[in-house]
């Protein structure tokens, strides 16, 4: 029996690779004849680098950067040594960047995960404050990749602690944000409203040589009720007063940017990703949006596996930390489910918690969902004992199926 084990990470508690090992061990104990394929996946957030390096040869680079609150930490990004022959992240380039895309194919590719520098899990819950948080550390990772000759950058957005519109990242790359007295402002969510002008005279010119691909699964615009602040601000530590101030500052920065750059990405899908980082990369770095899941699917030839009658799985086991209605709106599990439904393959979801907003009728007929959390297991306990509880959950499932 061909079984595909292809989970996302459980944010902050279990990597996708660890999930694969746990599931494989339990399955082999009861079905030693099963043909297992372990495929840790991600959809553009935390775990993207690990998922890519599981399938593509590359090297991790470590350097000291600043986290979202300015503390010096060690963060890593990957430089890929090879790319799959049919990888087409550079396809569908517009005419204006087709020559740049061709040149980028001859250069090294870096995969930068924002969560590794400015991630929410890096900040203690009681210290989370999007008013003070900055994306500067992500800019430091980008700068180092440029120094190493990388001119194709895949930047995975997701899991960020920031709501600064990407200004910290831009500042690390040479942009200057000035107040009414022409004094430079330290970029963060709180200071967006104080920006009077933007000086790009020292903005890193190497970015013009780059093809930058935003890997993510968020389609939110920058502003409004579905925007960066109002959708994600609260989970980053913002109260109602902060939300109003952050939205006002973001709107102000967006207007200045559109006037300066002579473009308008305020309403673009994905501009609100990672506290507005998507907007900054689109407006200042001419980046392109691409599904993080589809990038990894291309690197692993996932669709080739499904099309083959020899390698096509007969069962799919997947999972993520919180399985809710958003999980079915273009995220990893929904994209796997679409492929499973096409070939009528059962798909089993093991998750940390099932969201209250998830409706049974939203699930595919081929899908079954099992959760670590229940009456006797709290979210806190599940987060602290994910590996052990997941092992018990999978073992129980296998005993009854």
Steps between C-alpha positions, in 0.01 A plus 500: 500500500637841399462752782596866466585678827492870413433736794553866574681593820317547829598862546734542795476141623580239232673509163353333194804268488438392861135429415617280211734300724232444764237393248742274311610322818141428604393382154800272456422334833161378372554503124866407437415427136375854433695711252539834679595829339590772749448849363514782758324798346426866568291772346734798529522546874700336776664180380541599135880472504493161670244373251700621200833363627339161550457480124762735353872510570607819672703654779387684812670830576497631856550861604423736784191713435248697702172343597174693487576684826866569425666214689799345323432139405647239266283446193538283193405510135572252222697529178390232257772317310265359239143544386275234348519512123130577462482753782319799351485761772645733238231420246223742416739791540371823360678644193654769718691247709552217253867584448545531873338159547736344242798648679370383836489142373879516469540626857470331834162474664448593865201396707432745781241425764381814677398300808863408564595862565178677596273213593226519760615180680837668564332758725363407842123540513512776762753699295319496165436855382444580129533871578869444576571203273717543190576286195863624498639150558342369180677778311827388657443149364426639154814713510717201588347297217579783258858509631531131415397562141140386520278675248194280520335534840208291619370681809260298712255719687304380798526475876631855539484708818500827304250751368739761360411480132845355429668831589755332724604270217527796264706694753746212532542520122579871496165682499471797735174614658508866604280709727399864446843610631677274250618275782510127435230297670560153640242303306235300686122487517473795736711737288325449165278799569808723557653443157502824303724396211689198369858515373604217267831650385692223682247222443688184398536515122564125480129443552444622144692194379284261702194295430318494833225249557265541795405156628185510708143391540346828617285696255406788731537858372704752696218704658144464621309239695671220307840673502826432680419683822136410556542134404829413667581785741324356804689170487823701500405677823302805386200621700218707352679831553818365340305363205362845422842664521669230293235520228533878486878478474483229235258703291727804525808300396310340213397838357857632520629185332249509215586863427875439516515173307222590257326170558209385713506162668276595792216279381715223350435149633780410738608859569387451859713190553741510796387836631527669162830342394326384184419863418860616549643223282248570224533877505875545557656176376274412204435158652249247372249297698496123477335237716754366747340158479520494121869598507578202721264277297701586188830428675375158611312412179193436713265501203722257312462259789120525487489453123709184513300181551809347662583771757149640557414477872210288617482691828614850597589595858541869570458747782560844649479670836158661467251371246226754436299656219807688372673163452249428224550832323804433285736386774708185500239247609239634260744474208587144596129424534433628148756256364365218717143561380612492139612138544254406779778449755415496874674780693549491878568825686668488843499845657570668830162670521184527291372858468147583615431657161555175309177353361468129427338565163814689390706181513558276201324164510845343485624685809502398866632728775647404840614748765746481789290743702183370660320522834796370701783663298527880497666708229781585742567134575483412131753770412743375764464128423421495130729215396384260772131582454523476121662158531215380723238644264645329191545172688136509612386569145701209362364262763144571389555513123 
